[in-house]
Amino acid sequence: MEKTKLTINNNGSVKIEGDFEIVDTQGNAYGLQDRTVVSICRCGLSKNKPFCDGSHKGHFEHNAIAFDLPPKKV
């Protein structure tokens, strides 16, 4: 099985690709209609949360540059 891939887009959403399930806090699954790619809002402006509807355009700035997290606390 391939890994699920999350891409943090510059000035926008988080794109999820692969085999995944998205659930709410009660464990209920969103009906994704067999999609293997969705974008999740991270600006808070979408009217279709948790999914991106493009509302971030011109209202959200973040350059996505990968970095290493510090070691896990034990």
N, CA, C and O atoms as a Tripos MOL2 file, in Angstrom:
@<TRIPOS>MOLECULE
protein
  296   295    74     0     0
PROTEIN
NO_CHARGES

@<TRIPOS>ATOM
      1 N           0.8410   -1.1800    0.0000 N.3       1 MET1
      2 CA          0.0000    0.0000    0.0000 C.3       1 MET1
      3 C           0.8900    1.2480    0.0000 C.2       1 MET1
      4 O           1.8510    1.3440    0.7630 O.2       1 MET1
      5 N           0.5530    2.1830   -0.8580 N.am      2 GLU2
      6 CA          1.3060    3.4320   -0.9150 C.3       2 GLU2
      7 C           0.9520    4.3240    0.2660 C.2       2 GLU2
      8 O          -0.1450    4.2370    0.8190 O.2       2 GLU2
      9 N           1.8870    5.1760    0.6430 N.am      3 LYS3
     10 CA          1.6460    6.1320    1.7090 C.3       3 LYS3
     11 C           0.6730    7.2060    1.2370 C.2       3 LYS3
     12 O           0.6400    7.5670    0.0600 O.2       3 LYS3
     13 N          -0.1160    7.7050    2.1800 N.am      4 THR4
     14 CA         -0.9380    8.8740    1.9050 C.3       4 THR4
     15 C          -0.0130   10.0730    1.9040 C.2       4 THR4
     16 O           0.8640   10.1800    2.7610 O.2       4 THR4
     17 N          -0.1970   10.9770    0.9510 N.am      5 LYS5
     18 CA          0.6790   12.1360    0.8110 C.3       5 LYS5
     19 C          -0.0990   13.4130    1.1250 C.2       5 LYS5
     20 O          -1.1720   13.6470    0.5700 O.2       5 LYS5
     21 N           0.4520   14.2340    2.0180 N.am      6 LEU6
     22 CA         -0.0980   15.5540    2.3200 C.3       6 LEU6
     23 C           0.8700   16.5920    1.7870 C.2       6 LEU6
     24 O           2.0600   16.5550    2.1000 O.2       6 LEU6
     25 N           0.3650   17.5200    0.9820 N.am      7 THR7
     26 CA          1.1850   18.5940    0.4300 C.3       7 THR7
     27 C           0.6930   19.9040    1.0160 C.2       7 THR7
     28 O          -0.4780   20.2540    0.8680 O.2       7 THR7
     29 N           1.5940   20.6420    1.6910 N.am      8 ILE8
     30 CA          1.2710   21.9450    2.2440 C.3       8 ILE8
     31 C           1.5200   22.9590    1.1370 C.2       8 ILE8
     32 O           2.6680   23.2330    0.7890 O.2       8 ILE8
     33 N           0.4590   23.5110    0.5900 N.am      9 ASN9
     34 CA          0.5730   24.4410   -0.5310 C.3       9 ASN9
     35 C           0.9270   25.8420   -0.0500 C.2       9 ASN9
     36 O           0.4640   26.2840    1.0020 O.2       9 ASN9
     37 N           1.7510   26.5330   -0.8280 N.am     10 ASN10
     38 CA          2.0290   27.9370   -0.5400 C.3      10 ASN10
     39 C           0.7270   28.7210   -0.5870 C.2      10 ASN10
     40 O          -0.0720   28.5520   -1.5080 O.2      10 ASN10
     41 N           0.5160   29.5730    0.4020 N.am     11 ASN11
     42 CA         -0.6360   30.4870    0.4160 C.3      11 ASN11
     43 C          -1.9650   29.7730    0.2310 C.2      11 ASN11
     44 O          -2.8880   30.3350   -0.3590 O.2      11 ASN11
     45 N          -2.0790   28.5420    0.7250 N.am     12 GLY12
     46 CA         -3.3380   27.8420    0.5110 C.3      12 GLY12
     47 C          -3.5320   26.6070    1.3520 C.2      12 GLY12
     48 O          -3.0940   26.5350    2.5000 O.2      12 GLY12
     49 N          -4.1900   25.6490    0.7660 N.am     13 SER13
     50 CA         -4.6970   24.4610    1.4390 C.3      13 SER13
     51 C          -3.6380   23.3920    1.6800 C.2      13 SER13
     52 O          -2.4770   23.5200    1.2890 O.2      13 SER13
     53 N          -4.0940   22.3280    2.3450 N.am     14 VAL14
     54 CA         -3.3330   21.0910    2.4630 C.3      14 VAL14
     55 C          -3.9930   20.0910    1.5270 C.2      14 VAL14
     56 O          -5.1640   19.7500    1.6990 O.2      14 VAL14
     57 N          -3.2440   19.6230    0.5360 N.am     15 LYS15
     58 CA         -3.7640   18.6380   -0.4140 C.3      15 LYS15
     59 C          -3.4500   17.2440    0.1100 C.2      15 LYS15
     60 O          -2.3090   16.9490    0.4650 O.2      15 LYS15
     61 N          -4.4700   16.3880    0.1570 N.am     16 ILE16
     62 CA         -4.3130   15.0090    0.5980 C.3      16 ILE16
     63 C          -4.5340   14.1040   -0.6060 C.2      16 ILE16
     64 O          -5.5350   14.2230   -1.3110 O.2      16 ILE16
     65 N          -3.5820   13.1920   -0.8330 N.am     17 GLU17
     66 CA         -3.6720   12.2680   -1.9590 C.3      17 GLU17
     67 C          -3.4440   10.8490   -1.4670 C.2      17 GLU17
     68 O          -2.6010   10.6160   -0.6020 O.2      17 GLU17
     69 N          -4.1810    9.9140   -2.0080 N.am     18 GLY18
     70 CA         -3.9610    8.5090   -1.6800 C.3      18 GLY18
     71 C          -5.2100    7.8400   -1.1600 C.2      18 GLY18
     72 O          -6.3300    8.2110   -1.5140 O.2      18 GLY18
     73 N          -5.0010    6.8440   -0.3100 N.am     19 ASP19
     74 CA         -6.0870    6.0990    0.3040 C.3      19 ASP19
     75 C          -6.2500    6.6280    1.7200 C.2      19 ASP19
     76 O          -5.3790    6.4060    2.5620 O.2      19 ASP19
     77 N          -7.3460    7.3220    2.0010 N.am     20 PHE20
     78 CA         -7.5290    7.9540    3.3040 C.3      20 PHE20
     79 C          -9.0050    8.0400    3.6400 C.2      20 PHE20
     80 O          -9.8750    7.8630    2.7880 O.2      20 PHE20
     81 N          -9.2550    8.3150    4.8970 N.am     21 GLU21
     82 CA        -10.6030    8.5630    5.3950 C.3      21 GLU21
     83 C         -10.5190    9.8210    6.2450 C.2      21 GLU21
     84 O          -9.5360   10.0240    6.9570 O.2      21 GLU21
     85 N         -11.5400   10.6660    6.1780 N.am     22 ILE22
     86 CA        -11.6050   11.8660    7.0050 C.3      22 ILE22
     87 C         -12.8370   11.7310    7.8830 C.2      22 ILE22
     88 O         -13.9410   11.5090    7.3880 O.2      22 ILE22
     89 N         -12.6410   11.8680    9.2040 N.am     23 VAL23
     90 CA        -13.7440   11.7230   10.1470 C.3      23 VAL23
     91 C         -13.8660   12.9680   11.0100 C.2      23 VAL23
     92 O         -12.9050   13.7180   11.1810 O.2      23 VAL23
     93 N         -15.0810   13.1810   11.5590 N.am     24 ASP24
     94 CA        -15.2910   14.2830   12.4870 C.3      24 ASP24
     95 C         -14.9120   13.8360   13.9060 C.2      24 ASP24
     96 O         -14.4430   12.7140   14.0970 O.2      24 ASP24
     97 N         -15.1120   14.7010   14.8860 N.am     25 THR25
     98 CA        -14.6970   14.3820   16.2540 C.3      25 THR25
     99 C         -15.4970   13.2420   16.8750 C.2      25 THR25
    100 O         -15.0850   12.6730   17.8860 O.2      25 THR25
    101 N         -16.6210   12.9130   16.2860 N.am     26 GLN26
    102 CA        -17.4370   11.7940   16.7570 C.3      26 GLN26
    103 C         -17.0760   10.4840   16.0520 C.2      26 GLN26
    104 O         -17.6330    9.4320   16.3680 O.2      26 GLN26
    105 N         -16.1360   10.5500   15.0920 N.am     27 GLY27
    106 CA        -15.7310    9.3620   14.3470 C.3      27 GLY27
    107 C         -16.5690    9.0970   13.1140 C.2      27 GLY27
    108 O         -16.4050    8.0610   12.4700 O.2      27 GLY27
    109 N         -17.4710   10.0200   12.7680 N.am     28 ASN28
    110 CA        -18.3030    9.8690   11.5770 C.3      28 ASN28
    111 C         -17.5110   10.2740   10.3340 C.2      28 ASN28
    112 O         -16.8880   11.3350   10.3020 O.2      28 ASN28
    113 N         -17.5420    9.4230    9.3220 N.am     29 ALA29
    114 CA        -16.7810    9.6750    8.0960 C.3      29 ALA29
    115 C         -17.4990   10.6610    7.1870 C.2      29 ALA29
    116 O         -18.7160   10.5980    7.0140 O.2      29 ALA29
    117 N         -16.7200   11.5790    6.6040 N.am     30 TYR30
    118 CA        -17.2410   12.4610    5.5560 C.3      30 TYR30
    119 C         -17.4330   11.6170    4.2940 C.2      30 TYR30
    120 O         -16.6250   10.7330    4.0100 O.2      30 TYR30
    121 N         -18.4890   11.8850    3.5460 N.am     31 GLY31
    122 CA        -18.7450   11.1660    2.2980 C.3      31 GLY31
    123 C         -17.8980   11.7500    1.1790 C.2      31 GLY31
    124 O         -18.2650   12.7680    0.5910 O.2      31 GLY31
    125 N         -16.7820   11.1250    0.8820 N.am     32 LEU32
    126 CA        -15.8290   11.6580   -0.0960 C.3      32 LEU32
    127 C         -16.1130   11.1890   -1.5180 C.2      32 LEU32
    128 O         -15.4120   11.5920   -2.4460 O.2      32 LEU32
    129 N         -17.1220   10.3480   -1.7090 N.am     33 GLN33
    130 CA        -17.5380    9.9010   -3.0390 C.3      33 GLN33
    131 C         -16.3760    9.3360   -3.8600 C.2      33 GLN33
    132 O         -16.2110    9.6700   -5.0330 O.2      33 GLN33
    133 N         -15.5780    8.4800   -3.2290 N.am     34 ASP34
    134 CA        -14.4550    7.7840   -3.8750 C.3      34 ASP34
    135 C         -13.3250    8.7060   -4.3260 C.2      34 ASP34
    136 O         -12.5030    8.3040   -5.1500 O.2      34 ASP34
    137 N         -13.2660    9.9290   -3.8070 N.am     35 ARG35
    138 CA        -12.1520   10.8220   -4.1620 C.3      35 ARG35
    139 C         -10.8560   10.2890   -3.5710 C.2      35 ARG35
    140 O         -10.8370    9.7610   -2.4590 O.2      35 ARG35
    141 N          -9.7780   10.4330   -4.3270 N.am     36 THR36
    142 CA         -8.4470   10.0810   -3.8340 C.3      36 THR36
    143 C          -7.5900   11.3240   -3.6540 C.2      36 THR36
    144 O          -6.4240   11.2240   -3.2710 O.2      36 THR36
    145 N          -8.1610   12.5060   -3.9300 N.am     37 VAL37
    146 CA         -7.4890   13.7950   -3.7250 C.3      37 VAL37
    147 C          -8.5240   14.7830   -3.2070 C.2      37 VAL37
    148 O          -9.5820   14.9520   -3.8120 O.2      37 VAL37
    149 N          -8.2230   15.4330   -2.0910 N.am     38 VAL38
    150 CA         -9.0420   16.5380   -1.5790 C.3      38 VAL38
    151 C          -8.1010   17.5910   -1.0230 C.2      38 VAL38
    152 O          -6.9350   17.3090   -0.7460 O.2      38 VAL38
    153 N          -8.6090   18.8030   -0.8630 N.am     39 SER39
    154 CA         -7.8310   19.8760   -0.2460 C.3      39 SER39
    155 C          -8.5470   20.3300    1.0180 C.2      39 SER39
    156 O          -9.7590   20.5440    1.0230 O.2      39 SER39
    157 N          -7.7760   20.4710    2.0840 N.am     40 ILE40
    158 CA         -8.2980   20.8680    3.3920 C.3      40 ILE40
    159 C          -7.9460   22.3310    3.6450 C.2      40 ILE40
    160 O          -6.8130   22.7580    3.4260 O.2      40 ILE40
    161 N          -8.9350   23.0890    4.1090 N.am     41 CYS41
    162 CA         -8.7540   24.5100    4.4110 C.3      41 CYS41
    163 C          -7.7820   24.6830    5.5730 C.2      41 CYS41
    164 O          -7.8510   23.9440    6.5540 O.2      41 CYS41
    165 N          -6.8800   25.6490    5.4700 N.am     42 ARG42
    166 CA         -6.0740   26.0130    6.6230 C.3      42 ARG42
    167 C          -6.1180   27.5010    6.9130 C.2      42 ARG42
    168 O          -5.4770   27.9630    7.8560 O.2      42 ARG42
    169 N          -6.8640   28.2640    6.1200 N.am     43 CYS43
    170 CA         -6.9730   29.7040    6.3620 C.3      43 CYS43
    171 C          -8.1630   30.0520    7.2510 C.2      43 CYS43
    172 O          -8.1890   31.1200    7.8620 O.2      43 CYS43
    173 N          -9.1550   29.1520    7.3280 N.am     44 GLY44
    174 CA        -10.3400   29.3950    8.1320 C.3      44 GLY44
    175 C         -11.4500   30.1490    7.4180 C.2      44 GLY44
    176 O         -12.4870   30.4240    8.0220 O.2      44 GLY44
    177 N         -11.2590   30.4920    6.1490 N.am     45 LEU45
    178 CA        -12.2490   31.2900    5.4150 C.3      45 LEU45
    179 C         -13.2340   30.4750    4.5890 C.2      45 LEU45
    180 O         -14.2460   31.0130    4.1390 O.2      45 LEU45
    181 N         -12.9630   29.1970    4.3810 N.am     46 SER46
    182 CA        -13.8160   28.3760    3.5320 C.3      46 SER46
    183 C         -15.2280   28.2630    4.0950 C.2      46 SER46
    184 O         -15.4110   28.1410    5.3060 O.2      46 SER46
    185 N         -16.2070   28.3030    3.2270 N.am     47 LYS47
    186 CA        -17.5940   28.0800    3.6220 C.3      47 LYS47
    187 C         -17.9310   26.5890    3.5420 C.2      47 LYS47
    188 O         -19.0640   26.1900    3.8080 O.2      47 LYS47
    189 N         -16.9520   25.7790    3.1770 N.am     48 ASN48
    190 CA        -17.1340   24.3450    3.0050 C.3      48 ASN48
    191 C         -16.1620   23.5740    3.9030 C.2      48 ASN48
    192 O         -15.7060   22.4890    3.5400 O.2      48 ASN48
    193 N         -15.8410   24.1410    5.0910 N.am     49 LYS49
    194 CA        -14.8760   23.5070    5.9940 C.3      49 LYS49
    195 C         -15.3120   22.0920    6.3460 C.2      49 LYS49
    196 O         -16.5070   21.8610    6.5290 O.2      49 LYS49
    197 N         -14.4150   21.1580    6.4450 N.am     50 PRO50
    198 CA        -12.9780   21.3450    6.5020 C.3      50 PRO50
    199 C         -12.3220   21.4220    5.1320 C.2      50 PRO50
    200 O         -11.0960   21.4840    5.0370 O.2      50 PRO50
    201 N         -13.1190   21.4190    4.0730 N.am     51 PHE51
    202 CA        -12.5640   21.4020    2.7260 C.3      51 PHE51
    203 C         -12.3330   22.8130    2.2020 C.2      51 PHE51
    204 O         -13.0550   23.7440    2.5600 O.2      51 PHE51
    205 N         -11.3310   22.9620    1.3600 N.am     52 CYS52
    206 CA        -10.9740   24.2510    0.7710 C.3      52 CYS52
    207 C         -11.9520   24.6040   -0.3480 C.2      52 CYS52
    208 O         -12.3070   23.7520   -1.1620 O.2      52 CYS52
    209 N         -12.3830   25.8620   -0.3830 N.am     53 ASP53
    210 CA        -13.2270   26.3290   -1.4830 C.3      53 ASP53
    211 C         -12.5710   27.4780   -2.2500 C.2      53 ASP53
    212 O         -13.2130   28.1180   -3.0840 O.2      53 ASP53
    213 N         -11.2880   27.7390   -1.9660 N.am     54 GLY54
    214 CA        -10.5560   28.7900   -2.6790 C.3      54 GLY54
    215 C         -10.6820   30.1680   -2.0560 C.2      54 GLY54
    216 O         -10.1440   31.1330   -2.6000 O.2      54 GLY54
    217 N         -11.3750   30.2900   -0.9330 N.am     55 SER55
    218 CA        -11.5740   31.6020   -0.2880 C.3      55 SER55
    219 C         -10.2740   32.2500    0.1820 C.2      55 SER55
    220 O         -10.2350   33.4590    0.4150 O.2      55 SER55
    221 N          -9.2100   31.4590    0.3230 N.am     56 HIS56
    222 CA         -7.9310   31.9730    0.8140 C.3      56 HIS56
    223 C          -7.2390   32.9100   -0.1720 C.2      56 HIS56
    224 O          -6.3900   33.7070    0.2260 O.2      56 HIS56
    225 N          -7.5820   32.8240   -1.4190 N.am     57 LYS57
    226 CA         -6.8610   33.5950   -2.4490 C.3      57 LYS57
    227 C          -6.8260   35.0790   -2.0960 C.2      57 LYS57
    228 O          -7.8630   35.7350   -1.9910 O.2      57 LYS57
    229 N          -5.6200   35.5870   -1.9180 N.am     58 GLY58
    230 CA         -5.4070   36.9900   -1.5850 C.3      58 GLY58
    231 C          -5.6010   37.3220   -0.1150 C.2      58 GLY58
    232 O          -5.4750   38.4830    0.2760 O.2      58 GLY58
    233 N          -5.9110   36.3040    0.7230 N.am     59 HIS59
    234 CA         -6.1820   36.5610    2.1360 C.3      59 HIS59
    235 C          -5.3360   35.7220    3.0800 C.2      59 HIS59
    236 O          -5.5290   35.7830    4.2940 O.2      59 HIS59
    237 N          -4.4160   34.9530    2.5580 N.am     60 PHE60
    238 CA         -3.6570   34.0220    3.3970 C.3      60 PHE60
    239 C          -2.2620   33.8830    2.8100 C.2      60 PHE60
    240 O          -2.1050   33.5540    1.6350 O.2      60 PHE60
    241 N          -1.2560   34.1350    3.6290 N.am     61 GLU61
    242 CA          0.1220   34.0270    3.1450 C.3      61 GLU61
    243 C           0.9140   33.0660    4.0090 C.2      61 GLU61
    244 O           0.9650   33.2000    5.2320 O.2      61 GLU61
    245 N           1.5210   32.1080    3.3620 N.am     62 HIS62
    246 CA          2.4250   31.1830    4.0460 C.3      62 HIS62
    247 C           3.2570   30.4730    2.9960 C.2      62 HIS62
    248 O           2.7150   29.7900    2.1270 O.2      62 HIS62
    249 N           4.5580   30.6270    3.0670 N.am     63 ASN63
    250 CA          5.4480   29.8970    2.1690 C.3      63 ASN63
    251 C           5.7720   28.5600    2.8110 C.2      63 ASN63
    252 O           6.3800   28.5070    3.8790 O.2      63 ASN63
    253 N           5.3710   27.5010    2.1700 N.am     64 ALA64
    254 CA          5.5650   26.1530    2.7000 C.3      64 ALA64
    255 C           6.9840   25.6850    2.4010 C.2      64 ALA64
    256 O           7.3180   25.3570    1.2630 O.2      64 ALA64
    257 N           7.8010   25.6620    3.4290 N.am     65 ILE65
    258 CA          9.1860   25.2080    3.3000 C.3      65 ILE65
    259 C           9.4110   24.1390    4.3660 C.2      65 ILE65
    260 O           9.2690   24.4050    5.5590 O.2      65 ILE65
    261 N           9.7580   22.9460    3.9370 N.am     66 ALA66
    262 CA          9.9350   21.8210    4.8570 C.3      66 ALA66
    263 C          11.0970   22.0710    5.8250 C.2      66 ALA66
    264 O          12.0920   22.7100    5.4840 O.2      66 ALA66
    265 N          10.9340   21.5470    7.0390 N.am     67 PHE67
    266 CA         11.9830   21.6270    8.0530 C.3      67 PHE67
    267 C          11.8690   20.4180    8.9690 C.2      67 PHE67
    268 O          10.8570   19.7170    8.9530 O.2      67 PHE67
    269 N          12.8920   20.1740    9.7570 N.am     68 ASP68
    270 CA         12.8890   19.0560   10.6990 C.3      68 ASP68
    271 C          12.3070   19.5030   12.0270 C.2      68 ASP68
    272 O          12.6680   20.5580   12.5480 O.2      68 ASP68
    273 N          11.4080   18.7030   12.5720 N.am     69 LEU69
    274 CA         10.8930   18.9520   13.9100 C.3      69 LEU69
    275 C          11.9630   18.5960   14.9400 C.2      69 LEU69
    276 O          12.8600   17.8070   14.6450 O.2      69 LEU69
    277 N          11.8830   19.1610   16.1310 N.am     70 PRO70
    278 CA         12.8140   18.7350   17.1780 C.3      70 PRO70
    279 C          12.5050   17.2900   17.5790 C.2      70 PRO70
    280 O          11.4280   16.7850   17.2620 O.2      70 PRO70
    281 N          13.4270   16.6210   18.2650 N.am     71 PRO71
    282 CA         13.1760   15.2430   18.6800 C.3      71 PRO71
    283 C          11.9010   15.1410   19.5180 C.2      71 PRO71
    284 O          11.5310   16.0740   20.2310 O.2      71 PRO71
    285 N          11.2400   13.9860   19.4140 N.am     72 LYS72
    286 CA         10.0390   13.7330   20.2070 C.3      72 LYS72
    287 C          10.3880   13.7230   21.6900 C.2      72 LYS72
    288 O          11.4410   13.2300   22.0940 O.2      72 LYS72
    289 N           9.4810   14.2770   22.4930 N.am     73 LYS73
    290 CA          9.6620   14.2230   23.9400 C.3      73 LYS73
    291 C           9.2920   12.8320   24.4270 C.2      73 LYS73
    292 O           8.3440   12.2120   23.9460 O.2      73 LYS73
    293 N          10.0540   12.3710   25.3790 N.am     74 VAL74
    294 CA          9.8140   11.0160   25.8860 C.3      74 VAL74
    295 C           9.1390   11.0600   27.2310 C.2      74 VAL74
    296 O           8.8570   10.0140   27.8150 O.2      74 VAL74
@<TRIPOS>BOND
     1     1     2 1
     2     2     3 1
     3     3     4 2
     4     3     5 am
     5     5     6 1
     6     6     7 1
     7     7     8 2
     8     7     9 am
     9     9    10 1
    10    10    11 1
    11    11    12 2
    12    11    13 am
    13    13    14 1
    14    14    15 1
    15    15    16 2
    16    15    17 am
    17    17    18 1
    18    18    19 1
    19    19    20 2
    20    19    21 am
    21    21    22 1
    22    22    23 1
    23    23    24 2
    24    23    25 am
    25    25    26 1
    26    26    27 1
    27    27    28 2
    28    27    29 am
    29    29    30 1
    30    30    31 1
    31    31    32 2
    32    31    33 am
    33    33    34 1
    34    34    35 1
    35    35    36 2
    36    35    37 am
    37    37    38 1
    38    38    39 1
    39    39    40 2
    40    39    41 am
    41    41    42 1
    42    42    43 1
    43    43    44 2
    44    43    45 am
    45    45    46 1
    46    46    47 1
    47    47    48 2
    48    47    49 am
    49    49    50 1
    50    50    51 1
    51    51    52 2
    52    51    53 am
    53    53    54 1
    54    54    55 1
    55    55    56 2
    56    55    57 am
    57    57    58 1
    58    58    59 1
    59    59    60 2
    60    59    61 am
    61    61    62 1
    62    62    63 1
    63    63    64 2
    64    63    65 am
    65    65    66 1
    66    66    67 1
    67    67    68 2
    68    67    69 am
    69    69    70 1
    70    70    71 1
    71    71    72 2
    72    71    73 am
    73    73    74 1
    74    74    75 1
    75    75    76 2
    76    75    77 am
    77    77    78 1
    78    78    79 1
    79    79    80 2
    80    79    81 am
    81    81    82 1
    82    82    83 1
    83    83    84 2
    84    83    85 am
    85    85    86 1
    86    86    87 1
    87    87    88 2
    88    87    89 am
    89    89    90 1
    90    90    91 1
    91    91    92 2
    92    91    93 am
    93    93    94 1
    94    94    95 1
    95    95    96 2
    96    95    97 am
    97    97    98 1
    98    98    99 1
    99    99   100 2
   100    99   101 am
   101   101   102 1
   102   102   103 1
   103   103   104 2
   104   103   105 am
   105   105   106 1
   106   106   107 1
   107   107   108 2
   108   107   109 am
   109   109   110 1
   110   110   111 1
   111   111   112 2
   112   111   113 am
   113   113   114 1
   114   114   115 1
   115   115   116 2
   116   115   117 am
   117   117   118 1
   118   118   119 1
   119   119   120 2
   120   119   121 am
   121   121   122 1
   122   122   123 1
   123   123   124 2
   124   123   125 am
   125   125   126 1
   126   126   127 1
   127   127   128 2
   128   127   129 am
   129   129   130 1
   130   130   131 1
   131   131   132 2
   132   131   133 am
   133   133   134 1
   134   134   135 1
   135   135   136 2
   136   135   137 am
   137   137   138 1
   138   138   139 1
   139   139   140 2
   140   139   141 am
   141   141   142 1
   142   142   143 1
   143   143   144 2
   144   143   145 am
   145   145   146 1
   146   146   147 1
   147   147   148 2
   148   147   149 am
   149   149   150 1
   150   150   151 1
   151   151   152 2
   152   151   153 am
   153   153   154 1
   154   154   155 1
   155   155   156 2
   156   155   157 am
   157   157   158 1
   158   158   159 1
   159   159   160 2
   160   159   161 am
   161   161   162 1
   162   162   163 1
   163   163   164 2
   164   163   165 am
   165   165   166 1
   166   166   167 1
   167   167   168 2
   168   167   169 am
   169   169   170 1
   170   170   171 1
   171   171   172 2
   172   171   173 am
   173   173   174 1
   174   174   175 1
   175   175   176 2
   176   175   177 am
   177   177   178 1
   178   178   179 1
   179   179   180 2
   180   179   181 am
   181   181   182 1
   182   182   183 1
   183   183   184 2
   184   183   185 am
   185   185   186 1
   186   186   187 1
   187   187   188 2
   188   187   189 am
   189   189   190 1
   190   190   191 1
   191   191   192 2
   192   191   193 am
   193   193   194 1
   194   194   195 1
   195   195   196 2
   196   195   197 am
   197   197   198 1
   198   198   199 1
   199   199   200 2
   200   199   201 am
   201   201   202 1
   202   202   203 1
   203   203   204 2
   204   203   205 am
   205   205   206 1
   206   206   207 1
   207   207   208 2
   208   207   209 am
   209   209   210 1
   210   210   211 1
   211   211   212 2
   212   211   213 am
   213   213   214 1
   214   214   215 1
   215   215   216 2
   216   215   217 am
   217   217   218 1
   218   218   219 1
   219   219   220 2
   220   219   221 am
   221   221   222 1
   222   222   223 1
   223   223   224 2
   224   223   225 am
   225   225   226 1
   226   226   227 1
   227   227   228 2
   228   227   229 am
   229   229   230 1
   230   230   231 1
   231   231   232 2
   232   231   233 am
   233   233   234 1
   234   234   235 1
   235   235   236 2
   236   235   237 am
   237   237   238 1
   238   238   239 1
   239   239   240 2
   240   239   241 am
   241   241   242 1
   242   242   243 1
   243   243   244 2
   244   243   245 am
   245   245   246 1
   246   246   247 1
   247   247   248 2
   248   247   249 am
   249   249   250 1
   250   250   251 1
   251   251   252 2
   252   251   253 am
   253   253   254 1
   254   254   255 1
   255   255   256 2
   256   255   257 am
   257   257   258 1
   258   258   259 1
   259   259   260 2
   260   259   261 am
   261   261   262 1
   262   262   263 1
   263   263   264 2
   264   263   265 am
   265   265   266 1
   266   266   267 1
   267   267   268 2
   268   267   269 am
   269   269   270 1
   270   270   271 1
   271   271   272 2
   272   271   273 am
   273   273   274 1
   274   274   275 1
   275   275   276 2
   276   275   277 am
   277   277   278 1
   278   278   279 1
   279   279   280 2
   280   279   281 am
   281   281   282 1
   282   282   283 1
   283   283   284 2
   284   283   285 am
   285   285   286 1
   286   286   287 1
   287   287   288 2
   288   287   289 am
   289   289   290 1
   290   290   291 1
   291   291   292 2
   292   291   293 am
   293   293   294 1
   294   294   295 1
   295   295   296 2
@<TRIPOS>SUBSTRUCTURE
     1 MET1         2 RESIDUE 1 A MET
     2 GLU2         6 RESIDUE 1 A GLU
     3 LYS3        10 RESIDUE 1 A LYS
     4 THR4        14 RESIDUE 1 A THR
     5 LYS5        18 RESIDUE 1 A LYS
     6 LEU6        22 RESIDUE 1 A LEU
     7 THR7        26 RESIDUE 1 A THR
     8 ILE8        30 RESIDUE 1 A ILE
     9 ASN9        34 RESIDUE 1 A ASN
    10 ASN10       38 RESIDUE 1 A ASN
    11 ASN11       42 RESIDUE 1 A ASN
    12 GLY12       46 RESIDUE 1 A GLY
    13 SER13       50 RESIDUE 1 A SER
    14 VAL14       54 RESIDUE 1 A VAL
    15 LYS15       58 RESIDUE 1 A LYS
    16 ILE16       62 RESIDUE 1 A ILE
    17 GLU17       66 RESIDUE 1 A GLU
    18 GLY18       70 RESIDUE 1 A GLY
    19 ASP19       74 RESIDUE 1 A ASP
    20 PHE20       78 RESIDUE 1 A PHE
    21 GLU21       82 RESIDUE 1 A GLU
    22 ILE22       86 RESIDUE 1 A ILE
    23 VAL23       90 RESIDUE 1 A VAL
    24 ASP24       94 RESIDUE 1 A ASP
    25 THR25       98 RESIDUE 1 A THR
    26 GLN26      102 RESIDUE 1 A GLN
    27 GLY27      106 RESIDUE 1 A GLY
    28 ASN28      110 RESIDUE 1 A ASN
    29 ALA29      114 RESIDUE 1 A ALA
    30 TYR30      118 RESIDUE 1 A TYR
    31 GLY31      122 RESIDUE 1 A GLY
    32 LEU32      126 RESIDUE 1 A LEU
    33 GLN33      130 RESIDUE 1 A GLN
    34 ASP34      134 RESIDUE 1 A ASP
    35 ARG35      138 RESIDUE 1 A ARG
    36 THR36      142 RESIDUE 1 A THR
    37 VAL37      146 RESIDUE 1 A VAL
    38 VAL38      150 RESIDUE 1 A VAL
    39 SER39      154 RESIDUE 1 A SER
    40 ILE40      158 RESIDUE 1 A ILE
    41 CYS41      162 RESIDUE 1 A CYS
    42 ARG42      166 RESIDUE 1 A ARG
    43 CYS43      170 RESIDUE 1 A CYS
    44 GLY44      174 RESIDUE 1 A GLY
    45 LEU45      178 RESIDUE 1 A LEU
    46 SER46      182 RESIDUE 1 A SER
    47 LYS47      186 RESIDUE 1 A LYS
    48 ASN48      190 RESIDUE 1 A ASN
    49 LYS49      194 RESIDUE 1 A LYS
    50 PRO50      198 RESIDUE 1 A PRO
    51 PHE51      202 RESIDUE 1 A PHE
    52 CYS52      206 RESIDUE 1 A CYS
    53 ASP53      210 RESIDUE 1 A ASP
    54 GLY54      214 RESIDUE 1 A GLY
    55 SER55      218 RESIDUE 1 A SER
    56 HIS56      222 RESIDUE 1 A HIS
    57 LYS57      226 RESIDUE 1 A LYS
    58 GLY58      230 RESIDUE 1 A GLY
    59 HIS59      234 RESIDUE 1 A HIS
    60 PHE60      238 RESIDUE 1 A PHE
    61 GLU61      242 RESIDUE 1 A GLU
    62 HIS62      246 RESIDUE 1 A HIS
    63 ASN63      250 RESIDUE 1 A ASN
    64 ALA64      254 RESIDUE 1 A ALA
    65 ILE65      258 RESIDUE 1 A ILE
    66 ALA66      262 RESIDUE 1 A ALA
    67 PHE67      266 RESIDUE 1 A PHE
    68 ASP68      270 RESIDUE 1 A ASP
    69 LEU69      274 RESIDUE 1 A LEU
    70 PRO70      278 RESIDUE 1 A PRO
    71 PRO71      282 RESIDUE 1 A PRO
    72 LYS72      286 RESIDUE 1 A LYS
    73 LYS73      290 RESIDUE 1 A LYS
    74 VAL74      294 RESIDUE 1 A VAL
